[in-house]
Amino acid sequence: MTGYDPRDPQDFAGRHITVAGLGVSGVPAARALAGLGARVTVVNSSDGERERAQAAELAELGATVRLGDGDTLPEGTELIVTTPGWKPTSPLFLAAEKAGVPVWGDVELAWRLRGPDAAPWLAVTGTNGKTTTVRMLASILTAAGLRTAAVGNIGVPLVDVVLGEGRADGASYDVLAVELSSYQLHWAPSVRAHSATVLNLAPDHLDWHGSMAAYAADKGRIYEGNTVACVYNVADPATEDLVRQADVEEGCRAIGFTLGTPGPSQLGIVDGILVDRAFVENRQRQAQELAEIADIAPSSGKAAPHNIANALAAAALARAFGVPAAAVREGLRTFHPDAHRIQHVVDVAGVSYVDDSKATNTHAAEASLAAYEPIVWIAGGLAKGATFDELVRTAAGRLRGVVLIGADRALIREALGRHAPDVPVVDLDRTDTGAMSEAVREAARLAEPGDTVLLAPACASMDMFVNYNKRGEAFADAVGELAAAGH
């Protein structure tokens, strides 16, 4: 199907297409393909109440849904469209490879469904900070008067957006701020962004990708075919290496962002001011003020270094699209982060309580820990194969104490014993949801006025909570109980 022009519905009409997976992106993909006249079969490994409801919805559109079997390639399949979580080594894909059946991701499908005058994509990926950066970018673009939306891995299916252009007023978008995960990029070989960034690279999802090299290569796909700017992190040379390796359009520029003083073709910080030395007339001698650090609005009340980096990356993509400096400032001022991302909860007895439950891996936790001092750190959960020596070694000098929760807390305790042996540690031998209340009480006991009690678990949440949101809510509730008790 590689020669198809998918903007012509006839290219899909009557074709046997298998959609791998239901969920947030699988249902819209199946719905769209059925609407284009394809003969759609959806396969899904699980068979629960939610899946059966989704299957009933799709069956009304003429799709066949096969629950409880995601391994067998349906007979006659000409194309597979997969949702992001399915591993490349899945039996379904191995069977497809043997049969010569191509596999697209839902993002690839969305890209191929774009019309001739479709909005360009400003694309963001990275191990951490993707959602915050995309939402900052959308806020800046909106401040510039552009019709835009934050879409993709952020939870808004791209297939729905490109088919309907998504806007309630019926108008088309001028530009889209697109978050892309490594999973999505793996299955999206044709995507060509206007400009894109890889914010950072650290080991993550290696069980899916197989190696760090494969993970980085999938992240680097975001730069392929860029037309205006490839934005990289000066502090993370691996991101610049990906730019060097990318095959881009002639004239596309490499633009760096840094928390230090920027050089030519970079954005950075000078005396607390975000400045642009990339999109100015004379970048050797000129710099354009964009905003002040104080304009960056993390809910913690202070601009953490990683949030400043996110703001610079968003600003670089916006400037690549021609957005004026004033809109960058306004967009950052009006942006408010999502919950559970370095979110200040309340001060109790002179101690600040901060919820960064979204810090589900060591790289995210390291960024969070770097924003405060001294810290009583609440950590632990499911390690997902991570090691903690480097994280603890980096943060040791900032720690007043540590409270450990969760199934894999012993891994963090052992790292603390090696690299921070003098830091008091409370090890809570329980994994029920009520452990969070005890953790907060123990953290309050260790903390002194002026300290920050920081929930930055460096682990996934599913051993104790449904997701990181529920974990953050449990933390906020526990802190509320502490404040109500007058501690």
TAZI-V943718 format. One record per residue. RES is the residue in one small letter. PHI is phi as a letter, one per 30 degrees, with the letter a starting at -180 (999 if undefined). Layout:
# TAZI-V943718
res->RES phi->PHI
res->RES phi->PHI
This chain:
# TAZI-V943718
res->m phi->999
res->t phi->d
res->g phi->c
res->y phi->d
res->d phi->c
res->p phi->d
res->r phi->d
res->d phi->c
res->p phi->e
res->q phi->d
res->d phi->d
res->f phi->c
res->a phi->e
res->g phi->i
res->r phi->d
res->h phi->d
res->i phi->b
res->t phi->c
res->v phi->c
res->a phi->c
res->g phi->j
res->l phi->c
res->g phi->i
res->v phi->d
res->s phi->c
res->g phi->d
res->v phi->d
res->p phi->d
res->a phi->d
res->a phi->d
res->r phi->d
res->a phi->d
res->l phi->d
res->a phi->d
res->g phi->d
res->l phi->c
res->g phi->j
res->a phi->d
res->r phi->c
res->v phi->c
res->t phi->c
res->v phi->c
res->v phi->c
res->n phi->b
res->s phi->d
res->s phi->c
res->d phi->b
res->g phi->c
res->e phi->d
res->r phi->d
res->e phi->d
res->r phi->d
res->a phi->d
res->q phi->d
res->a phi->d
res->a phi->d
res->e phi->d
res->l phi->d
res->a phi->d
res->e phi->d
res->l phi->c
res->g phi->j
res->a phi->d
res->t phi->c
res->v phi->c
res->r phi->c
res->l phi->c
res->g phi->i
res->d phi->b
res->g phi->c
res->d phi->c
res->t phi->c
res->l phi->d
res->p phi->e
res->e phi->d
res->g phi->i
res->t phi->d
res->e phi->c
res->l phi->a
res->i phi->c
res->v phi->c
res->t phi->c
res->t phi->d
res->p phi->d
res->g phi->d
res->w phi->d
res->k phi->d
res->p phi->d
res->t phi->d
res->s phi->e
res->p phi->e
res->l phi->d
res->f phi->d
res->l phi->d
res->a phi->d
res->a phi->d
res->e phi->d
res->k phi->d
res->a phi->d
res->g phi->i
res->v phi->c
res->p phi->d
res->v phi->b
res->w phi->c
res->g phi->d
res->d phi->d
res->v phi->d
res->e phi->d
res->l phi->e
res->a phi->d
res->w phi->d
res->r phi->d
res->l phi->d
res->r phi->d
res->g phi->d
res->p phi->d
res->d phi->c
res->a phi->d
res->a phi->d
res->p phi->d
res->w phi->c
res->l phi->c
res->a phi->c
res->v phi->b
res->t phi->b
res->g phi->k
res->t phi->d
res->n phi->b
res->g phi->j
res->k phi->e
res->t phi->d
res->t phi->e
res->t phi->d
res->v phi->d
res->r phi->d
res->m phi->e
res->l phi->d
res->a phi->d
res->s phi->d
res->i phi->d
res->l phi->d
res->t phi->d
res->a phi->d
res->a phi->d
res->g phi->i
res->l phi->c
res->r phi->d
res->t phi->a
res->a phi->a
res->a phi->d
res->v phi->b
res->g phi->j
res->n phi->d
res->i phi->d
res->g phi->j
res->v phi->c
res->p phi->e
res->l phi->d
res->v phi->d
res->d phi->d
res->v phi->d
res->v phi->d
res->l phi->d
res->g phi->c
res->e phi->h
res->g phi->i
res->r phi->d
res->a phi->d
res->d phi->d
res->g phi->i
res->a phi->d
res->s phi->d
res->y phi->d
res->d phi->d
res->v phi->a
res->l phi->c
res->a phi->c
res->v phi->c
res->e phi->d
res->l phi->b
res->s phi->d
res->s phi->d
res->y phi->d
res->q phi->d
res->l phi->d
res->h phi->e
res->w phi->c
res->a phi->b
res->p phi->d
res->s phi->c
res->v phi->d
res->r phi->b
res->a phi->d
res->h phi->d
res->s phi->b
res->a phi->a
res->t phi->b
res->v phi->c
res->l phi->d
res->n phi->a
res->l phi->b
res->a phi->a
res->p phi->e
res->d phi->a
res->h phi->h
res->l phi->d
res->d phi->d
res->w phi->d
res->h phi->d
res->g phi->j
res->s phi->a
res->m phi->d
res->a phi->d
res->a phi->d
res->y phi->d
res->a phi->d
res->a phi->d
res->d phi->d
res->k phi->e
res->g phi->d
res->r phi->e
res->i phi->d
res->y phi->d
res->e phi->d
res->g phi->i
res->n phi->e
res->t phi->c
res->v phi->c
res->a phi->b
res->c phi->c
res->v phi->c
res->y phi->b
res->n phi->c
res->v phi->e
res->a phi->d
res->d phi->b
res->p phi->e
res->a phi->d
res->t phi->d
res->e phi->d
res->d phi->e
res->l phi->d
res->v phi->d
res->r phi->d
res->q phi->d
res->a phi->d
res->d phi->c
res->v phi->c
res->e phi->d
res->e phi->e
res->g phi->j
res->c phi->d
res->r phi->c
res->a phi->c
res->i phi->b
res->g phi->c
res->f phi->b
res->t phi->b
res->l phi->d
res->g phi->c
res->t phi->d
res->p phi->d
res->g phi->c
res->p phi->e
res->s phi->i
res->q phi->b
res->l phi->c
res->g phi->a
res->i phi->b
res->v phi->b
res->d phi->h
res->g phi->i
res->i phi->c
res->l phi->d
res->v phi->b
res->d phi->c
res->r phi->c
res->a phi->c
res->f phi->c
res->v phi->b
res->e phi->d
res->n phi->b
res->r phi->d
res->q phi->d
res->r phi->b
res->q phi->c
res->a phi->b
res->q phi->c
res->e phi->d
res->l phi->c
res->a phi->a
res->e phi->c
res->i phi->e
res->a phi->d
res->d phi->d
res->i phi->d
res->a phi->c
res->p phi->d
res->s phi->d
res->s phi->d
res->g phi->j
res->k phi->b
res->a phi->d
res->a phi->d
res->p phi->e
res->h phi->d
res->n phi->d
res->i phi->d
res->a phi->d
res->n phi->e
res->a phi->d
res->l phi->d
res->a phi->d
res->a phi->d
res->a phi->d
res->a phi->d
res->l phi->d
res->a phi->d
res->r phi->d
res->a phi->d
res->f phi->d
res->g phi->j
res->v phi->d
res->p phi->d
res->a phi->e
res->a phi->d
res->a phi->d
res->v phi->d
res->r phi->d
res->e phi->d
res->g phi->d
res->l phi->d
res->r phi->d
res->t phi->c
res->f phi->d
res->h phi->b
res->p phi->d
res->d phi->d
res->a phi->d
res->h phi->i
res->r phi->c
res->i phi->h
res->q phi->c
res->h phi->d
res->v phi->c
res->v phi->a
res->d phi->c
res->v phi->b
res->a phi->h
res->g phi->i
res->v phi->c
res->s phi->c
res->y phi->c
res->v phi->b
res->d phi->c
res->d phi->b
res->s phi->e
res->k phi->d
res->a phi->d
res->t phi->c
res->n phi->b
res->t phi->d
res->h phi->d
res->a phi->d
res->a phi->d
res->e phi->d
res->a phi->d
res->s phi->d
res->l phi->d
res->a phi->d
res->a phi->d
res->y phi->b
res->e phi->a
res->p phi->d
res->i phi->b
res->v phi->c
res->w phi->c
res->i phi->c
res->a phi->b
res->g phi->k
res->g phi->k
res->l phi->c
res->a phi->d
res->k phi->h
res->g phi->i
res->a phi->d
res->t phi->c
res->f phi->b
res->d phi->d
res->e phi->d
res->l phi->d
res->v phi->d
res->r phi->e
res->t phi->d
res->a phi->c
res->a phi->e
res->g phi->d
res->r phi->c
res->l phi->c
res->r phi->d
res->g phi->a
res->v phi->b
res->v phi->c
res->l phi->c
res->i phi->b
res->g phi->j
res->a phi->d
res->d phi->c
res->r phi->d
res->a phi->d
res->l phi->d
res->i phi->d
res->r phi->e
res->e phi->d
res->a phi->d
res->l phi->d
res->g phi->d
res->r phi->d
res->h phi->c
res->a phi->b
res->p phi->d
res->d phi->c
res->v phi->d
res->p phi->d
res->v phi->b
res->v phi->c
res->d phi->c
res->l phi->d
res->d phi->d
res->r phi->a
res->t phi->b
res->d phi->d
res->t phi->d
res->g phi->d
res->a phi->d
res->m phi->d
res->s phi->d
res->e phi->d
res->a phi->d
res->v phi->d
res->r phi->d
res->e phi->d
res->a phi->d
res->a phi->d
res->r phi->d
res->l phi->d
res->a phi->d
res->e phi->b
res->p phi->e
res->g phi->j
res->d phi->d
res->t phi->c
res->v phi->d
res->l phi->c
res->l phi->d
res->a phi->b
res->p phi->d
res->a phi->i
res->c phi->b
res->a phi->d
res->s phi->c
res->m phi->d
res->d phi->d
res->m phi->b
res->f phi->b
res->v phi->d
res->n phi->a
res->y phi->d
res->n phi->d
res->k phi->d
res->r phi->d
res->g phi->d
res->e phi->d
res->a phi->d
res->f phi->d
res->a phi->d
res->d phi->d
res->a phi->d
res->v phi->d
res->g phi->d
res->e phi->d
res->l phi->d
res->a phi->d
res->a phi->d
res->a phi->d
res->g phi->i
res->h phi->d
